[in-house]
Amino acid sequence: QIAPPRARIAGCSRGPADMEVTAYKNNARAYKCLVAARFAEPPLEITFTELQMGADNKTQEYADEKHPLNKVPALKTLEGDWMFESNAMARYVCAQRPNALYPKAEPGDAAAAQALADMDQWMDWFATEVDAPVRPWKLALKKKAETPEAECKAAEGAFDKALAALDAHLASRTFLAAEGDEMSLADVCGFCVLVDMMALVYDKARQGKYVNVTRWFKTVRAHPDVKAVCGEGRLAKKAATVGGAAPAAKGGAKPAKPQKAKQP
């Protein structure tokens, strides 16, 4: 079951916007909280502020206020404080209003607590088993870093190992968490972790090898609220190589012009 897109409700924000997220353009980690905001009832408004990487985020003021290691994204909360770590940001957004992606668990409701824990474990899994080990290879593919060949090979192996595990998990379910019949924050966060790599290296061979991952990715990207933020969620026709031209320098998404709470 896929929840319907949330309508824009006039007057639901506390001003020009409820919150603010800052990152570079097309930052997939920032997409997580932006998608979550659209599922809130009523939807939350988040302003996206684009910064110049290597300049705006390298000041001491940025480190003191937004991220101690000068990283992105960062979210300005309803209380006016800044927070970091994209999964925490997405959970914070979901906690502000009723949200179908990450429903609150009442004290003593063991089943609801288990469902949330199931979402959390998959969000953490994507962060530790996909995002972190694959990142050096992704940066090399996108010509943003010079990564040793051996490190790229190791990252590619980690990527395929994770895809195989994910494919096996999805063989008997539509979505990641709980019973697998409803889209949750785990699916959104997992999609955002993969969206760049799917455009770079998830070619016809991988699409055919990991059929359940392919089906899941296409299902999540088809939701209007995901598409509005993340764009098309394209799949590679031909896998990029570190030595060759990097296709789709725009990343996995091809969003429209920036709008509040809809996309960066």
Rosetta silent file (secondary structure, phi, psi, omega in degrees, C-alpha in Angstrom):
SEQUENCE: QIAPPRARIAGCSRGPADMEVTAYKNNARAYKCLVAARFAEPPLEITFTELQMGADNKTQEYADEKHPLNKVPALKTLEGDWMFESNAMARYVCAQRPNALYPKAEPGDAAAAQALADMDQWMDWFATEVDAPVRPWKLALKKKAETPEAECKAAEGAFDKALAALDAHLASRTFLAAEGDEMSLADVCGFCVLVDMMALVYDKARQGKYVNVTRWFKTVRAHPDVKAVCGEGRLAKKAATVGGAAPAAKGGAKPAKPQKAKQP
SCORE:     score description
SCORE:     0.000 S_00000001
   1 L     0.000  131.764  178.133    0.000    0.000    0.000 S_00000001
   2 L  -114.724  126.581 -179.486    1.319    3.436   -0.966 S_00000001
   3 L   -64.972  145.544  178.617   -0.051    6.468    0.816 S_00000001
   4 L   -70.314  158.377  178.416   -1.595    9.122   -1.459 S_00000001
   5 L   -63.387  144.185 -179.822    0.239   12.412   -1.985 S_00000001
   6 L   -83.656  135.807  179.236   -0.458   15.016    0.673 S_00000001
   7 L   -74.777  150.134  173.607   -2.212   18.155   -0.451 S_00000001
   8 L   -74.984  123.916 -177.218   -0.645   21.543    0.181 S_00000001
   9 L  -110.155  117.105 -177.938   -2.684   23.131    2.966 S_00000001
  10 L   -61.282  140.450  175.106   -2.653   26.902    3.151 S_00000001
  11 L    78.475   12.540 -177.870   -1.715   28.371    6.501 S_00000001
  12 L   -84.388  -13.968 -179.018   -0.121   25.203    7.879 S_00000001
  13 L   -92.577  163.209 -177.706    3.282   26.805    8.415 S_00000001
  14 L   -87.228    5.300 -176.746    4.283   29.053   11.299 S_00000001
  15 L   168.868 -145.168  176.661    5.511   31.746    8.957 S_00000001
  16 L   -56.939  -33.820  176.534    7.389   31.674    5.664 S_00000001
  17 L  -161.576  157.498  178.505    8.416   28.137    6.594 S_00000001
  18 L   -77.709  -40.592 -175.907    8.407   25.805    9.588 S_00000001
  19 E  -142.750  175.859  179.229   12.034   24.746    9.242 S_00000001
  20 E  -138.989  136.810  173.690   15.122   25.207    7.071 S_00000001
  21 E  -121.041  138.383 -179.547   17.558   22.701    5.620 S_00000001
  22 E  -123.331  137.436 -179.909   20.910   23.690    4.176 S_00000001
  23 E  -172.005  179.186  172.286   23.115   21.665    1.825 S_00000001
  24 L   -80.571  163.870 -176.861   24.551   21.769   -1.660 S_00000001
  25 L   -59.892  139.554  178.494   22.195   21.402   -4.612 S_00000001
  26 L    61.312   35.836  175.988   20.794   17.900   -5.200 S_00000001
  27 L   -80.557  112.107 -173.714   22.046   16.569   -1.864 S_00000001
  28 H   -65.995  -27.628  178.259   20.297   13.221   -1.505 S_00000001
  29 H   -68.221  -33.480  177.500   20.680   13.188    2.282 S_00000001
  30 H   -69.483  -25.617  179.614   18.688   16.420    2.495 S_00000001
  31 H   -58.321  -32.113 -173.540   15.927   14.775    0.471 S_00000001
  32 H   -56.834  -51.210 -177.734   15.030   12.557    3.437 S_00000001
  33 H   -73.876  -27.770  178.955   13.581   15.290    5.648 S_00000001
  34 H   -68.975  -39.473  174.932   12.041   17.099    2.668 S_00000001
  35 H   -66.602  -44.776 -179.483   10.074   13.995    1.684 S_00000001
  36 H   -57.180  -37.967 -179.399    9.106   13.390    5.317 S_00000001
  37 H   -62.331  -32.716 -178.791    7.727   16.939    5.544 S_00000001
  38 H   -72.745  -22.630  179.671    5.330   16.247    2.689 S_00000001
  39 H   -88.314   -8.856  178.987    3.812   13.260    4.520 S_00000001
  40 E   -64.977  152.556  179.961    3.023   15.245    7.668 S_00000001
  41 L  -121.819  102.967   -3.337   -0.653   15.930    8.372 S_00000001
  42 L   -76.793  164.571 -176.566   -0.902   18.771    7.583 S_00000001
  43 L   -59.112  146.860  175.323    2.326   19.055    5.568 S_00000001
  44 L   -92.484  150.313  176.971    5.252   20.968    7.001 S_00000001
  45 L  -102.733  127.751  176.897    7.063   23.662    5.071 S_00000001
  46 E  -125.279  125.421  175.652   10.848   23.454    4.875 S_00000001
  47 E   -84.274  131.934  175.411   12.943   26.070    3.120 S_00000001
  48 E   -96.813  124.288  177.837   15.974   24.712    1.263 S_00000001
  49 E  -111.343  114.759 -179.065   19.043   26.960    1.431 S_00000001
  50 E   -81.187  134.922  177.064   21.759   26.095   -1.070 S_00000001
  51 L  -120.422  162.062  178.305   25.330   26.643    0.038 S_00000001
  52 L   -91.411  108.842 -178.625   28.649   26.649   -1.763 S_00000001
  53 L   -63.255  140.891 -179.111   30.537   23.561   -0.637 S_00000001
  54 L    87.017   -5.592  179.074   34.096   24.219    0.407 S_00000001
  55 L  -130.220  -70.072 -176.392   33.301   27.825    1.235 S_00000001
  56 H   -59.924  -34.228 -176.122   30.021   28.444    3.092 S_00000001
  57 H   -91.609    1.920 -176.451   30.412   25.296    5.208 S_00000001
  58 H  -100.395    5.912 -179.339   34.074   25.812    6.086 S_00000001
  59 L   -83.461  157.922  176.412   33.654   28.746    8.460 S_00000001
  60 H   -66.237  -32.947  178.110   33.997   28.498   12.211 S_00000001
  61 H   -61.620  -41.848  178.779   30.490   29.932   12.495 S_00000001
  62 H   -63.331  -44.321  179.839   29.120   27.012   10.481 S_00000001
  63 H   -63.000  -40.659 -178.845   30.976   24.517   12.694 S_00000001
  64 H   -70.081  -35.039 -171.546   29.753   26.172   15.878 S_00000001
  65 H   -97.997  -38.359 -168.430   26.158   26.504   14.743 S_00000001
  66 L  -113.416  -46.644 -177.543   25.372   23.702   12.277 S_00000001
  67 L  -152.883  124.897 -175.460   27.859   20.805   12.228 S_00000001
  68 L   -63.078  -20.006  178.560   31.017   20.321   14.326 S_00000001
  69 L  -111.847   17.392  174.291   32.829   18.791   11.330 S_00000001
  70 L    62.567   30.986 -179.387   31.494   21.302    8.751 S_00000001
  71 L   -97.822  171.356  177.350   29.406   18.694    6.947 S_00000001
  72 L  -128.269  158.406    1.937   25.983   18.873    5.282 S_00000001
  73 L   -86.207  173.084  172.888   23.031   18.720    5.472 S_00000001
  74 E  -137.982  147.441 -176.522   21.867   20.550    8.575 S_00000001
  75 E  -120.761  129.991  172.767   18.310   21.265    9.701 S_00000001
  76 E   -88.249  119.695 -172.566   17.035   24.297   11.592 S_00000001
  77 L   -80.492  176.098  177.021   14.364   23.008   13.969 S_00000001
  78 L   -63.375  -25.598  179.402   11.103   24.555   15.082 S_00000001
  79 L   -84.564   -4.552  178.711   12.925   25.719   18.214 S_00000001
  80 L    90.683    1.697  176.880   15.498   27.558   16.111 S_00000001
  81 L   -89.595  161.154  177.081   18.389   25.199   16.863 S_00000001
  82 E  -104.550  142.012  176.816   20.423   23.406   14.198 S_00000001
  83 E  -132.872  162.163 -179.715   20.790   19.633   14.045 S_00000001
  84 E  -133.794 -177.988 -172.231   22.686   17.213   11.798 S_00000001
  85 L    74.666  111.874 -168.989   22.668   13.559   10.647 S_00000001
  86 H   -63.437  -35.086  177.368   20.074   13.033    7.936 S_00000001
  87 H   -67.106  -41.389  177.284   18.258   10.080    9.532 S_00000001
  88 H   -63.910  -39.607  178.055   17.854   11.995   12.794 S_00000001
  89 H   -61.001  -44.078 -179.405   16.631   15.008   10.833 S_00000001
  90 H   -65.514  -41.393  178.393   13.996   12.912    9.053 S_00000001
  91 H   -65.724  -37.222  177.930   12.804   11.351   12.314 S_00000001
  92 H   -61.707  -45.035  179.042   12.607   14.790   13.912 S_00000001
  93 H   -60.767  -43.510 -179.256   10.407   16.044   11.071 S_00000001
  94 H   -64.593  -27.188 -176.902    8.137   13.006   11.385 S_00000001
  95 H   -78.092  -11.468 -173.431    7.756   13.604   15.129 S_00000001
  96 H   -79.441  -30.932 -179.828    6.301   17.095   14.733 S_00000001
  97 L  -145.939  162.414  176.050    2.912   16.097   13.325 S_00000001
  98 L   -51.093  132.678 -174.115    1.071   12.855   12.570 S_00000001
  99 E  -145.240  121.181 -176.724    3.050   11.174    9.817 S_00000001
 100 L   -65.696  -21.424 -178.701    2.242    7.945    7.982 S_00000001
 101 L   -73.003  -32.184 -173.011    5.921    7.301    7.292 S_00000001
 102 L  -148.809   71.364 -175.608    6.937    7.029   10.948 S_00000001
 103 L   -63.796  146.652  178.412    3.873    6.810   13.255 S_00000001
 104 L   -70.758  146.239  176.292    4.346    7.478   16.943 S_00000001
 105 L  -103.643  124.525  177.363    4.254    4.527   19.316 S_00000001
 106 L   -74.051  149.248  178.084    2.192    4.965   22.462 S_00000001
 107 L   -54.778  131.899  179.417    3.745    3.732   25.741 S_00000001
 108 L    89.843   -8.455  179.331    3.057    0.035   26.169 S_00000001
 109 L   -88.515   88.934 -175.111    2.282   -0.568   22.489 S_00000001
 110 H   -64.387  -36.861 -178.368    4.886   -3.256   21.826 S_00000001
 111 H   -66.041  -42.211  179.310    3.781   -3.865   18.249 S_00000001
 112 H   -67.830  -38.183  178.318    4.107   -0.192   17.304 S_00000001
 113 H   -64.676  -39.141  177.883    7.487    0.024   19.044 S_00000001
 114 H   -64.622  -39.527  179.295    8.655   -3.036   17.122 S_00000001
 115 H   -62.843  -42.346  178.404    7.518   -1.468   13.836 S_00000001
 116 H   -66.467  -40.456  178.521    9.525    1.692   14.548 S_00000001
 117 H   -63.567  -35.353  177.876   12.565   -0.338   15.550 S_00000001
 118 H   -65.032  -40.712  175.863   12.278   -2.256   12.295 S_00000001
 119 H   -63.486  -45.266 -178.627   12.329    1.020   10.376 S_00000001
 120 H   -59.756  -41.421 -176.834   15.295    2.246   12.407 S_00000001
 121 H   -64.995  -35.630  178.940   17.323   -0.885   11.763 S_00000001
 122 H   -75.414  -34.873  174.791   16.940   -0.523    8.000 S_00000001
 123 H   -62.455  -43.048  177.537   17.755    3.180    8.096 S_00000001
 124 H   -67.707  -37.404  179.578   20.914    2.343   10.053 S_00000001
 125 H   -60.165  -45.134  179.190   21.667   -0.558    7.714 S_00000001
 126 H   -64.529  -36.059 -179.366   21.662    1.711    4.677 S_00000001
 127 H   -68.409  -40.716 -173.853   23.890    4.204    6.467 S_00000001
 128 H   -92.880  -32.507 -174.899   26.489    1.637    7.561 S_00000001
 129 H   -97.940  -15.837 -179.126   26.317   -1.054    4.858 S_00000001
 130 H  -122.393  -61.211 -172.460   25.720    1.101    1.776 S_00000001
 131 H   -59.761  -53.637 -175.584   26.298    4.821    2.240 S_00000001
 132 H   -65.854  -51.546 -177.647   29.572    4.733    4.183 S_00000001
 133 H   -70.016  -26.358 -175.772   31.434    1.934    2.356 S_00000001
 134 H   -89.158  -18.640 -173.715   30.295    2.996   -1.120 S_00000001
 135 H   -54.559  -43.491  179.575   30.910    6.727   -0.717 S_00000001
 136 H   -59.328  -39.076  177.900   34.596    6.752   -1.834 S_00000001
 137 H   -67.460  -42.581  179.934   33.627    5.005   -5.084 S_00000001
 138 H   -61.529  -43.727  179.621   30.679    7.343   -5.638 S_00000001
 139 H   -63.600  -36.999  177.289   32.854   10.421   -5.216 S_00000001
 140 H   -67.706  -41.157  178.701   35.366    9.004   -7.699 S_00000001
 141 H   -63.153  -35.327 -179.422   32.606    8.220  -10.204 S_00000001
 142 L   -89.233    7.678  177.226   31.277   11.763   -9.883 S_00000001
 143 L    61.778   32.491  179.193   34.809   13.204  -10.297 S_00000001
 144 L  -104.870   -4.518  179.102   34.706   14.782   -6.848 S_00000001
 145 L  -160.932  155.074  174.278   37.639   12.831   -5.409 S_00000001
 146 L  -101.039  105.158 -177.037   40.598   10.710   -6.478 S_00000001
 147 L  -106.898  131.786  178.605   40.064    7.323   -4.889 S_00000001
 148 L   -54.077  145.678 -177.227   42.656    4.516   -5.237 S_00000001
 149 H   -56.944  -41.573 -179.276   41.583    1.738   -7.592 S_00000001
 150 H   -62.527  -37.421  179.380   41.734   -0.895   -4.866 S_00000001
 151 H   -69.006  -37.207  177.052   39.437    1.169   -2.667 S_00000001
 152 H   -65.125  -41.513  179.186   36.971    1.587   -5.533 S_00000001
 153 H   -63.214  -41.888  178.866   36.983   -2.171   -6.149 S_00000001
 154 H   -64.022  -40.323  179.441   36.332   -2.838   -2.475 S_00000001
 155 H   -66.816  -38.548  177.843   33.473   -0.323   -2.480 S_00000001
 156 H   -64.377  -40.422  176.815   31.965   -1.906   -5.584 S_00000001
 157 H   -62.755  -40.764  177.825   32.114   -5.298   -3.889 S_00000001
 158 H   -64.592  -36.849  179.672   30.407   -3.870   -0.801 S_00000001
 159 H   -63.703  -48.565 -179.096   27.718   -2.333   -3.007 S_00000001
 160 H   -68.164  -34.436  176.474   26.907   -5.617   -4.740 S_00000001
 161 H   -63.399  -42.822  178.623   26.983   -7.508   -1.444 S_00000001
 162 H   -66.412  -40.984  179.185   24.468   -5.062    0.022 S_00000001
 163 H   -62.421  -39.426  179.330   22.276   -5.258   -3.089 S_00000001
 164 H   -63.997  -42.447  178.902   22.227   -9.063   -2.876 S_00000001
 165 H   -66.306  -41.476  179.249   21.137   -8.944    0.768 S_00000001
 166 H   -65.758  -40.001  179.314   18.515   -6.323    0.024 S_00000001
 167 H   -62.312  -41.254  178.592   17.219   -8.307   -2.948 S_00000001
 168 H   -64.865  -40.350  179.521   16.782  -11.403   -0.797 S_00000001
 169 H   -64.540  -37.479 -175.775   14.909   -9.414    1.863 S_00000001
 170 H   -85.364    0.210 -177.698   12.562   -7.911   -0.715 S_00000001
 171 H   -62.666  -29.413 -175.934   11.783  -11.224   -2.395 S_00000001
 172 H  -118.820   17.443 -177.505    8.659  -11.718   -0.269 S_00000001
 173 L  -149.745  157.876  178.178    7.658   -8.120    0.467 S_00000001
 174 L   -86.127  -40.714 -177.732    6.893   -4.848   -1.284 S_00000001
 175 L  -123.712  175.843 -167.751    8.565   -2.533    1.234 S_00000001
 176 L   -76.007  -50.576 -164.509   11.366   -2.829    3.782 S_00000001
 177 L   -97.289  163.460  176.163    9.982   -2.668    7.298 S_00000001
 178 L    53.232 -127.306 -178.851    7.476   -4.553    9.454 S_00000001
 179 L   -79.955   -9.144  176.151    5.177   -6.707    7.300 S_00000001
 180 L    80.285   15.433 -177.843    6.472   -5.034    4.163 S_00000001
 181 L  -107.637   -1.070  178.625    3.094   -3.903    2.860 S_00000001
 182 L  -133.529  138.887  177.744    3.342   -0.167    3.618 S_00000001
 183 L   -70.416  138.021 -177.565    5.915    2.396    2.597 S_00000001
 184 L  -133.328 -177.943  178.156    7.751    3.856    5.580 S_00000001
 185 H   -62.465  -28.318  177.063   10.564    6.225    6.431 S_00000001
 186 H   -60.997  -41.897  178.816   12.955    3.297    5.979 S_00000001
 187 H   -65.963  -42.221  179.522   12.019    3.094    2.302 S_00000001
 188 H   -62.535  -47.139 -178.168   12.421    6.842    1.831 S_00000001
 189 H   -67.854  -39.377  176.965   15.835    6.916    3.518 S_00000001
 190 H   -63.713  -42.806  177.561   17.008    3.812    1.680 S_00000001
 191 H   -59.167  -44.735 -177.941   15.875    5.261   -1.626 S_00000001
 192 H   -66.328  -33.112  176.024   17.753    8.497   -0.929 S_00000001
 193 H   -65.749  -38.573 -174.559   20.937    6.580   -0.111 S_00000001
 194 H   -86.994  -19.699 -165.166   20.735    4.689   -3.397 S_00000001
 195 H   -56.989  -39.592  178.961   19.426    7.343   -5.780 S_00000001
 196 H   -69.358  -45.340 -177.787   22.828    8.629   -6.953 S_00000001
 197 H   -67.061  -31.968  178.069   24.379    5.191   -7.351 S_00000001
 198 H   -63.929  -36.336  178.607   21.378    3.891   -9.271 S_00000001
 199 H   -75.475  -26.811 -176.546   21.912    6.623  -11.861 S_00000001
 200 H   -87.104  -47.177 -170.199   25.654    5.983  -11.975 S_00000001
 201 L  -132.183   -4.534 -177.789   26.126    2.206  -12.001 S_00000001
 202 L   -82.733   75.089 -173.571   22.794    0.385  -11.677 S_00000001
 203 L   -84.409 -173.300 -177.195   22.804   -0.674  -15.320 S_00000001
 204 H   -57.436  -37.673 -179.136   20.755   -3.294  -17.182 S_00000001
 205 H   -63.337  -47.139  179.493   22.921   -6.109  -15.829 S_00000001
 206 H   -69.601  -36.059  178.601   22.354   -5.130  -12.207 S_00000001
 207 H   -60.592  -37.250  178.703   18.684   -4.383  -12.861 S_00000001
 208 H   -77.696  -30.109 -179.123   18.270   -7.933  -14.129 S_00000001
 209 H   -76.803  -40.556 -177.929   20.346   -9.484  -11.361 S_00000001
 210 L  -110.481   68.459 -171.424   18.625   -7.697   -8.477 S_00000001
 211 H   -65.125  -33.914 -179.041   15.053   -7.784   -9.743 S_00000001
 212 H   -72.307  -37.226  174.797   13.452   -7.252   -6.340 S_00000001
 213 H   -64.093  -41.596  179.462   15.598   -4.192   -5.631 S_00000001
 214 H   -60.559  -46.186 -179.896   14.693   -2.839   -9.080 S_00000001
 215 H   -63.196  -44.765  179.140   10.988   -3.328   -8.432 S_00000001
 216 H   -61.788  -47.270 -178.449   11.211   -1.742   -4.965 S_00000001
 217 H   -59.926  -44.577  179.503   13.184    1.270   -6.215 S_00000001
 218 H   -65.561  -35.278  179.703   10.685    1.896   -9.036 S_00000001
 219 H   -66.881  -45.942 -179.394    7.767    1.554   -6.612 S_00000001
 220 H   -66.177  -44.870 -176.923    9.169    4.110   -4.154 S_00000001
 221 H   -65.920  -20.605 -178.734   10.186    6.600   -6.847 S_00000001
 222 L   -75.268  -18.026 -179.584    6.652    6.467   -8.334 S_00000001
 223 L   -66.338  130.304 -176.323    5.111    8.071   -5.242 S_00000001
 224 H   -56.064  -35.863 -179.083    4.304   11.706   -6.120 S_00000001
 225 H   -73.096  -29.826  174.156    5.772   13.073   -2.890 S_00000001
 226 H   -73.158  -46.169 -178.620    9.048   11.233   -3.473 S_00000001
 227 H   -63.521  -36.109 -178.983    9.207   12.268   -7.112 S_00000001
 228 H   -62.661  -30.937 -179.286    8.459   15.898   -6.249 S_00000001
 229 H   -93.982  -48.330 -170.156   11.580   16.021   -4.075 S_00000001
 230 H   -92.283   -9.253 -179.079   13.961   13.485   -5.620 S_00000001
 231 L    80.923 -150.726 -170.582   13.105   13.871   -9.282 S_00000001
 232 L   -73.507  -24.913 -176.174   13.013   10.995  -11.748 S_00000001
 233 L    60.460   55.541 -172.712   15.214    8.558   -9.847 S_00000001
 234 L   -70.307  151.405  173.819   16.859    7.416  -13.059 S_00000001
 235 L  -105.479  142.817 -176.463   18.511    4.040  -13.597 S_00000001
 236 L   -67.757  138.536  171.208   21.799    3.839  -15.482 S_00000001
 237 L   -82.432  -35.897  177.608   21.746    2.617  -19.066 S_00000001
 238 L  -139.506  134.636 -177.471   25.483    1.992  -18.872 S_00000001
 239 L   -67.585  134.077  175.721   27.564    1.841  -15.714 S_00000001
 240 L   -71.651  155.632  175.920   29.948    4.741  -15.229 S_00000001
 241 L  -123.453  155.831 -177.729   33.615    4.006  -14.675 S_00000001
 242 L   -63.117  -35.725 -178.907   36.156    5.881  -12.593 S_00000001
 243 L   -84.851  -14.004 -176.776   38.343    6.507  -15.626 S_00000001
 244 L   -98.306 -174.266  179.281   35.511    7.428  -17.960 S_00000001
 245 L   -70.454  139.649  178.837   33.074   10.275  -18.212 S_00000001
 246 L   -87.513  111.032  178.885   30.687   10.516  -15.299 S_00000001
 247 L   -71.153  155.335  174.180   27.133   10.479  -16.640 S_00000001
 248 L    51.885   63.742  178.205   24.438   12.540  -15.006 S_00000001
 249 L   -60.962  -14.802  178.900   26.602   14.914  -13.048 S_00000001
 250 L   -74.701   -7.353 -179.425   23.305   16.145  -11.629 S_00000001
 251 L    93.101 -169.868 -176.389   23.121   12.973   -9.583 S_00000001
 252 L   -72.179  -20.295 -176.417   20.356   10.407   -9.439 S_00000001
 253 L  -105.296  156.056  175.722   17.613   12.987   -9.322 S_00000001
 254 L  -133.811   71.644 -173.228   16.474   15.509  -11.865 S_00000001
 255 L   -76.468  165.285  175.155   14.300   17.867   -9.835 S_00000001
 256 L   -81.889 -166.594 -179.169   12.461   20.933  -11.007 S_00000001
 257 L   -65.081  145.333 -176.903   13.162   24.416   -9.711 S_00000001
 258 L   -56.495  138.532  175.201   13.493   24.637   -5.902 S_00000001
 259 E  -142.475  157.996 -179.518   10.275   25.106   -3.934 S_00000001
 260 L   -61.108  131.008  171.539    9.457   25.041   -0.247 S_00000001
 261 L    57.399    1.353  178.523    9.142   21.589    1.264 S_00000001
 262 L  -100.535  -37.042  177.311    8.747   20.019   -2.137 S_00000001
 263 E  -177.667  158.060  172.865   12.357   19.676   -3.119 S_00000001
 264 L   -77.179    0.000    0.000   15.737   21.343   -3.031 S_00000001
